[in-house]
Amino acid sequence: MANQQSLVTILLIAALLLLGCGSSSNEDAVTRINALRSSQIVAQSEWRSYLGDQSSNQFSPLTQITTDNVHQLTEAWRYDPGHTGLIPTNPLIVKGVLYGLDGHKNLFALNAASGDELWVYPFNRSATAKGAGRGLVYWEGKLNNGVTAEYILVGHEHLLYAIDAVSGNLVQDFGRNGTVDLRLGLDRKPQSTNVAANTPGTLFENLLIMGFATSEDYSAAPGYIRAYHMPSGQLRWTFKTIPGAGEYGVDTWPEANRDKRGGANAWAGLTVDAERGIVFVPTGSAGYDFYGANRAGDNLFANSLIALDARTGERLWHYQIVRHDLWDRDLPSPPNLVTIQRGGKNIPAVAQSTKSGHVFVFHRETGEPLFPIEELTIAGNGMPGEQLPSSQPMPTSPPPFVDLDFEITTLDKQASETVGEKIAGMSTNKHYAAPNEDGIVLKPGLDGGAQWGGQAYDKATGLIYVNANEVPWTIKMTPVESGTTGDRSPETGYRLFCAHCHGADRKGMGDAVPSLEDIHLKYWPWEIWDIVRNGRGRMPGFSHQPWYYSLGAIVYLYQPNEAEGEQFPASENPGTLTYGARFQKLRDSDNLPGSKPPWGSLNALDLNAGTIRWRIPLGDYPQAEMLGLSGLGAENYGGPVVTAGGLLFIASTPDKKLRAFDKLTGKLLWHGSLPAAGFATPAVYEAMGRQFIVIAAGGGKLDASVGSSYVAYALPGPQASR
């Protein structure tokens, strides 16, 4: 009997190991995938790279769906794996197969023409697990034995996985047993380094070039850019976005404790000019986001567009768009490779959209600005210890694609009075006002302006399309004395892990950061432990901190809420006076934005003329519609795609719609209803002779209900391939 029990135990363990590593053999899926490939179409008719191509231009050359017939679009298929959660994924379509991530971050392969499931690789992350899963990388090449291989590269937290694109199995020869640990090579102890591969890397020749997300606090990892050899996964080069001794830009950081500085990371994705061998890197702010006394100087290469030699990682040129950032003005999306027509000549250019609502345009090879840039003076002195730059750069054209002027909402008297009370004494209408204890109104807010969904570019018309958030946020600084590392009390644990975002009062910041006041009623202690240690959504994990601090935080959350005051960061020098920020969306009495609409917009910018061709409100809040209001715009997450058929497709809004516009005029031509909001960028492709538009509909932001589906639209019936 004992031997039988041992055998059963061994079999159970083996079964669990197989489940954790995907199917060891899926002959049926391989057969069906190979059958799909027997009539494969050209790569340009599919969607084989994140955001469409390595130029990040979100453009499809397909013309089957046009301005004349788009009103006939119908739902062609729907794939629902049943795992609800935010799905920001821009899927890939390669050789008739669609690859995507579901609400639990599982990787799946579908028949792109029918939506039928081919295989699933189960990661089984929680619905809001750290690492956004915005996209994937498809690689095809030769192995050392000469055999052609195809991988899907997907990031989960600090690990990058290689999955065989045909069989759905983990590729054991990639990296170490199928994964690359992105914490290695950052000049920090891996176990105390917090990174997440939330956005896919990009390919150049035999290199995969990667950025990553990290925290925005003092503990942030340095945002080095790395290139890994394919298919081995071995590190080939590193570019240090926070310079070391003797390196260019080191004088823009204080010498003391320079090796502890973090951030300046490329979390939004990268763009490659394959012809010129240049990778363009947009970086975010240095940590801590809102108080920089410990990082005096301009802080290169934070908030910069950097052009690197894609083969070696050598810096070719850079432009710092925000110096010494105190406003969380990360560069939010990969830049677009565009062509500017001047004097009968075509100029290769790169366009970078910003959270502040501007587009900077540079010559790709030299970094020369192609439109004038002026310097805008910073208002105020900032908090004690700050050393502010005197000004910030601002392009004079194209014009801002958002309304930079803040005006209190006038929807009704109560709404106006509520907002007026909230911002009493705060600085308004100063684009770069230094954060202070009285508070500032920042418009657009911390999520832009432009955001991670990217921008679409149409070379034929010279138009770049940007969807924008236009809601105000407030930032208010507060002095605090941080806890000492020797204090192991529950309060210290809460200070370290929770108060920076959720506030000393646990009340959070509206829908931006949830309240923790009743979290003990929603989760068991071991569930909170998992969230604190491993992270969730935008929240970083803290597995690198002593375990007893995590335990203290959980104990504190189960105690009565008697905390007072504002929120504060965990200082890198415990026991010292520092400053934290309380930031939140500015809302009226109906939980609508506290400014005059539009609250979200869709914009077409003419990059040849440096003008705005058209601008319209985008989407609506469901709560506004319930009040009988429409056409006011709404916050939006995810980007547009543009087609040679004259159309621009975008979801992104909380009203659960996918819309099609005339790309030349901005006229709405069609919309389809989604099962949940599509906070993602669509993909456009051809399969079995039909043109499809597919969108991930996961909801889960802006108070929208959660979903679990991918929905594809096409014209009715089989269509002839063009």
N, C-alpha and C positions, 0 to 999 in steps of 0.2 A: 504493500500500500504506500509506504514511504517513497519507494522508487517511482510509483505512478504519480504521486503528488509532485515530486521533483520534476518529472517529465512535463507535467501540465504547467508547472511554473515556468520552465524553460520555454515552452511553446508560447505562453502568454507574453513573456518578455520579448521573444522574437517578433511576435505579432505587433507589439507596441512599437518596437524599433522600426519595423517596416512602415507602420502608419506615420511615424514621425519623419520618415525620409522620403515619403512619396512611394508610389508603386514601383516595385523593382522591375516589373515588366508589364507593359500595357500594349500587347500585340494588336488588339482591336483598334486602339487609338492610333497607333503607328500606321496601320493599314489604311484607315480612313484619311489620315493626314496626307499620306503619299498619294491617295486617289485624288484628293483635292488639288495636289500639285501637278497632276498630269496635264492640267490645262491652265497653268499659271499665267498671270498677266504681267505686264511690265511694272517695275517697281514704282514708277511715277504715278501709277493709277491706284496705288495703295497708300498706306500710312505707316512707313517702316521706321520712323524716328519719332522721338518725343517732340510734340508740336509740329509734326509734319516732315521736317527735314532738319539738317544740321544748321541751316540758316535761321532757324526758329521763326519762320515766316508764316506758319499756320495757313498755308495756301494749297489748294488742290487744282490741278489743271483740268479736272473733269467738267464736261459740259452737258451731260445728259439731262440734269435738272437745271432749268432756266427760270428767268423771271416770268416767262409765259406759262410754264406748267407747274411751278412750285406749289400752287394752290391745290394740286392733286395729291400731294404727299400723304401717305398713309403709314400706319405702323406696320412694318414688315416682319419684325420679330421682337421678342422680349426674353431676356435671360434673367432669371431670378434665382440665385443660389440660396436665398432665405437668410443671409447674414446681413442684418441691418447695420447701418453706420455710415459715417461720412465717407464718400467715395470720390476723391478729387482726381481720379485717374484719367489721363488721356491715353486710351488704349493703343496698341500697335496692331496693324493688319499686315501680315506677311505671307505671301504665297497662299492666299485663300483662308488663312487662319487668323482669328482675332485673339490677342493675348491681353488680359486685363487682371485687375485685382478686385476682390469683393470687399464687403464691409468688414470682414475679419482679416483682411490683407492676404487671403489665399490667392495664389496665382492660378489662373485657369486658361484653357485654350478652347475656342469655339469654332465651329464652321461659320465663317464670316457671312455666308449667304443665307443661312437658316437660323443661326443662333444656337444650334445643337451643341451640347457639351461634348468635348473630345477627351479632356483629362483635367484633373485638378491636382495641384501640388499644395498640400495643407500646411500652412504656417500657423493657422488658428490663433492669431493675435486677437486681443479684445477689440471691440468695435472702435474704440478711440485710442488705440495703442500709439505710443510715441513713434513718429515716422509716418509722414502723411501719405506716402504711396502715390505720388502724383504721376508716376510714369515708369517706364521700363526701357531697357536697351536690348536691341537685337544685334547679335554679332554672328557673322558667318566667315569662316576661314579654314585654313589647313592646319591640321595637327602635325606633330613631328613625324608621324608615320605616313604623312601625305593624304590622309583621309579628311574629307570635308566634314566640318562640324558646324552646328548651329546652336547658339546659346541664347537664352533669355536671362539677362542680368537684372536682379531685383534686390533692393536694399531693405533691410529690416533692422531698425535701431543701428547699432554700430557694425553690423555685418552685411557684406555684399555677397549674394548667392549667385551661382551659375546653375541654371536648370536647362537640361537638354530640350530644345524647342520642339522636337518631334516626339520623344518618348515621355517627356514630363518628369524625368528622373534627375536627381542631383548629380552634377558632374564632379566626381571625386578628385579628378586631376587638376581642378581649378583651385588656386590658392592652397589652403590647408584643408583637405577633406571637403572641398566644395565651397569654401567661403574665404573671404578676405576680411580681416579685422581692421576697420578704419581708424581705430584708436591707436594703432601702432604707427610710429614714425612722427609723432607730434611733439616730441621733446617733453612729454609728461608721462607719469606712470599710467599705463593703460587702465588699471582698475579705478583710477581717480579721474578718468577722462570721459566727458559726457558728449557724445556725438550721435547723430542719426542721419542716415541716408534717405532723407525725405523726398528728394528730387533726383532723377536719374542723371548719370554722367553723360558724356558724349564721346564718340569715337573719332580718332584720326589715325589713318593707316593701321598699325598694329598696337595702338595705344587706346586705353580707356581712361579718360581724364575726368576726375571726380572732385566735387566740392562736398559740403555736408552742412547740416544744421547743428547748432550747439545752443547752450543756454545764453541768456542775455544779461547774466549777472556777473559778479566778480569771478566766479568759478569757471567762466566760459573757456573752452578749449581754443587754442590759436587756429585760425581758419586756413591752414595750409591747403594749397591745391596740389594734388598728386596725380601722376600718370602711372597706370599699371599695364604691363605687357599682356597682350592677348595671344594665345589662350591660357598662359600660365598663371596670370594674376600676380606676377612679381612686380615690385615697385621699380619704376624706371627713373622718374625725376620728381622733385618737390620744389614748389615755389612758396616761399615764406611770406604770407601776407602781413605778418608782423616781423619786421626786419631784425636780424641779429647783429651782433657787433661787427662793424666794418661794412655792412650791407647798405645799399641805397635806401634812404628814407629813415635810417635809424635815429637821426637827429630830430625826428618829429615825435619821438616818444621820450619820456623821462628815463634816465639811465638806471635809476634805482628800481629794482624789482621788475625790470622789463621782461624777464623770462616768465613772469606770472600773468602778463597781460593776455587777454583772450578776445575772441570775436574776429571781426574783419573776415568773415567766412562767406563763401559763395553758396548759400542755401537755395537760391532761386533757379539754378541751372546755368549751363554754359552754351556758347555758340561757337561754331567752327567755320572758318573760311578755308575749305579744303584746298582750293587752288593756290592760296598764298601761304598755307601752313601756319595760320594764326588761330589761336583760341582766345576768345574774348570772355573775360571773367568779371561779372558784376558782384561786388562785395557788400556786406552789411556793416552795421556799426560795431564799434568796439564795446566791450563790456566794462562797466555797468552802463546801461543805455542812457540814463538821464542825469548822471552825476559823474564828472570826469576829473575830479581833483587829482586822482591817482594816475592820470594819463595825460598830463599837460603836453600840449603840442597839437599839431594837425592830425596825427595818428594815421600816417600812411601804413597800409593800403586799404584802410577802412573806407567804406562809402565811395569806392572808386571803380571806374571801368578800366580794366587792365588788359593790354594786348600782350600775349605771351607767344613765343615760338613754340608751336605745338609739339615739335620733336624733342626739344631740350628743356622747356620751361623757362627759358631766358626772357626777361622783361624786354619788350620792344618799345612800348610807351604806355603811359597811363594818364588818366585825368581824374582828379579827386572832386567829386560832385558835392560832397558835404564835408567840411573840415570840422574835426572835433565834434562829432555828432552828439547832440543832447536831445534829439527829437525822434529817435528810432526811425530815421529816414534811410533804412536799408534800400539798396537797389533791388526792386522786388521781382524782376523777371529777366529772362535771358534777353540780350539785345537782339535787334533785327539787322540782318545784312541787307542793305538797301542800295539803290543806285540814284544819284542826284544828277539831274540834267542841267547843265549851265553852259551857256555860250556854245551850244551845239556839241558839247562833250559830255560823256558819261563818267561820273566820278564815283568810284567805289567808296561806300560810306557805311557806317555802323550807327544805328539809332538806339539810344537808351532812354526808356520811359522811367519816370520816377514817381514815388509816392506823393511828392509835392505837386504833381500835375503838370510836369514839363517834359519835353523831349529834347535831349542833347544829341546833336548829330556831329560826327567826327569823320575825317578821312581815315579809311581803314588802315592805310599803310603808315601814315605819319602821325596820326592823332590830332591833326589840326582841326579846330572847330570850324564847321562849315556855315554857321550862323553866329552873329555877334553874341558875346556873353558879357553881361555887366555884373558888377559887384553890389550886393545888397547888404547894408549895414545891419548888424545884429542889435536888437533893442534890449536894453537892460544890462545889468552887471552879472546876473547869475547868482548862484549860491556861493557862500564863503569857500575859498580855496580854488574856485574855478579860474582858469586862464583862457578866456574866450578868444577865438579869432576875431579880427576886426570886421570881417564880412564873409559872405557866402556867394558863390557864383550862381547866376541866373540867366538862362538864354532869353534873348529878346524876341526870337522867333524860332519855330512856330509859337503862336501864343499859347498860354496855358490852356489845357483841355479840361480844366475845372474852373469853377467860379471861386476865386481866392478870397473874395470879400465875405465876411461873416455878417449876416443879418438875422436877428431873432425871428423865429417863426411868427407868422400872423394868421395861422389857421383859425384860432379863436382866442378870446381874451385870457382864458385860463391857461392855455398852452403858453402864451407869451409871458404871463406872470410867473409861471413855474420856471421857465428857462431864465428869466431875468433874475429871479431869486438865487438860482444855482450859480450864476456867473458874476454875482455882485462883487466888485473889487478886482475882478480878473482882467488881465490884458487881452484885448481883442484886436483883430485886424492888423497884426504885426507878424509878417510871415515867419521871420526868424526872431521871435521873442525868447530870451533866455528863460528857462523854467525857474519859477520862484515860489516862495511860500504863499503868496497871494493867489497864485494860479494863473494859467494862461489858457486861452481857447485856441486850439490848433485846428485849422481847416485848410485842406482836408486832414482827416485824423490819422491815427497810427497805421491803419490799413489802407492808406492811399485815398485818392488818386489811383494810379496804376497799382496792380497787385499781381500775384503769382500766376494768374491765368495766361499771361502773355498777350502780345499784340499781333494782329494779322497784317501782312503787307502784300500789296498787289503791284508788281513791277509794271504791269501794262498801264496802270493809271497813275502810278507814283503816290498812291494813297496808303497811309498806315492807319489802322483802325484800333482805337483804344477804348475799352470800357473802364469807367472810373467810379469810385466811391466818392461822394461829395458831402459826407456827414462830418460834423465837428466833434472833436474830443476835447476833454479838459485834462491838463496835467498840473498837479499841485504838489510841491515839494514839502517835506517835513523832516526836521532834525530828529534823530534817534540815537540812543546809545546802544550799540549792539551787545548781545550777550557774550560772555567769555567762554572760551573753549573748555574751561574747566568746569563749567556749570552744566550738569547733565539733566537739568530739570525738564519737565514736559514743555514749559514755556520756551526754553531755549531751542528745543527741537522744532516747535512751531515757528519760531523766528527764522531758523535756518531754512526750512523747507516750504513754508506756506505763506507767511505774512507778506513776503515781497510782492506777491500778486493778489492774494485774497484779503489782505488787510489785517491789521491787528484786531479789528472787530469782527472778522470772519465774514463780512457781508459781501465780499467780492466786488465786481464792477459790472453789474447788469449782465447782459448776455455775452460780454467780452470775457469775463472770468466769473464762474459760478460761485454762489454763496456756499460757505461751509457750515453755516449755522445748524443745519439739520442733517448733515452728512451721516451722522451716526444712525439715523433712521433709514438711510438708503443702502448702506453697505455694512457688511460684517467687518470686524477689525482686520482679518487677514486679507480682505479685498482692498482696504485702504493701505495696508502694508505693501501690497503689490504695486499700487499706484505710486506711492511715495518712492519706492525703490526703483521701479522700472519706467515710470513716466506714463503719461497718457495725453494724447492729442498734442497741444502746444506746450504742455507742462513737461519739463525735463525730468529724468530720473535722478535719484540721489544714491545710487548703490555704491558710489565712491566715498560716501561719508560714513563715519562710524555707525554701526547698527543701532547703538543705544540712542542716538539722536533721532533716527526714524521712529523708534519705539516711543520716544518721548512725544513726538508730534502726534502720534495716534492717541496716546493717553490724553493729551491736551484737547483733542477734538471730541473726546467723550466726556469732558468736564463741562459744567455750566459756563455759558459765555459771559464772562465778566470783563473781557478785554475792552480797552478804550483806545482812542487815538487813530492815527493813520497807518498806512502800510510802510514797511521798511525792508531794505535788502539785508541779506546776510553779509556782513562786512568781511573783507579779507584780513582785517586787523581787529578782531573781537575786543570789546571793551573801549573802543574809541568812538568819538562822535562822527557820524556820517549822515548822509541825507538819502532819503528814499522818495519815491514818486507814487502818487495815487493818480491813476489815469483811467478814464472811463468815457464811454460815448455820452455825449450831451443829449438828453432825451426830454421831451415835454410830458405833460400830464397824461397823454394817451400812449406813451412809450414810443412815440415817433421822433425822428431827429429834431433837434432844437433850432434848426436853421430854416430859412426859406428854401423851398425846393428849387431846382431838382436835387434829389438826394442820391441819384445815380444817373449816369449818362453814358451814351455811346457816341463816339466822336470819330470823324474821318478827317485826317490831317493831310494836306498836300505838301509833301516834303520838297517838291521842286520849287513851289512858290513860297513856302514857309507860312502857309495860311491854314485856317480851318475851313474845310469844304462844307461840312454839315455837322450838326450837333443836336441830339434828341435825348429826352428823358428815357431811361431804360428800366422797365419793370415796375412793379408795385408791391408794397407791403400788404399782406393779407389783412392786417388790422386797419390799414388805411382804406382798403376796399370795403371793409365792414362799416366804415363811417361814411361811405358814399363818395370817397375820394379816389381818383385814378389819374394816371398820366403825370404823376409827381416824381417818378423814378424811385429806385430802391438800391440799397447796398447790393453788391454783386461779387461773386467769387467764381473764378473760371473765366476763360477768355473766348474770343471769337475765332472763326475760321472763314476764309474768303475763297471763292471759287471762280474759275474762268467762265462759268455759266452766268455771271453777273450777280451773284448772291453773297450775302454775309449771314452766317448762322451763329447764333449764340443762345445759351440757356442762362446760367449764372445767377438768376434772380429768385427770390423766395416765393414767387407766385406760381411755381411749378410749370413753367412753359419753356418750350424751345421755339425760338423765333427765327424767321427768315426775312431779311431786309434787302431792298435794292441797294447794291453797294455804291452806286453813283449818287443816289439821292437820299438814302436813309428811310425811304418809304417802307412801311411794314407790309409784307406780301402774304405772310402765312404764319400761323403758330400752331403747335401741337401741344396737347396737355400731357404732362408727365405724371407718373405715380408718386413722385417726390421731386423736390427741387434738384436741378442739375447743377450742383456747384463743382463744375469741372469744365474742361475744354473739349468740345466735340472732336470727332475724327471723321473724315470724308474719304470714301474709298469705293472701288469697283470690285464686285465679286459675281461670278456667273452672269456677266453681261449687264448687271444692274448697279447703279450708283446708290450708295447708302450714306446716311448721316447717322452716327451713333453717339449717344451721350450716356454717361454714368449718372443715374438718378438716385443719390443716396441721402439727400437732404441733410439735416443735422446741424445747420447753422442758422443764425438769424431767427431763432425760435421756430424754424420750420420742422415739421415732423420728419422722422427718419424713414429711409427706404432701403431697398436692396437690389435694384434692377439696373440693367443696361437695356436701353430701348433704341432700336434702329428704325429709321424711316426710309422709304423709297417710293417711287412712282408705282402705281398699280400694275401688276402682271409682269411677266418677263419682258425685258427690254433688250434691244440690240446693242452690242458693245460698240463704242465709238473710240 
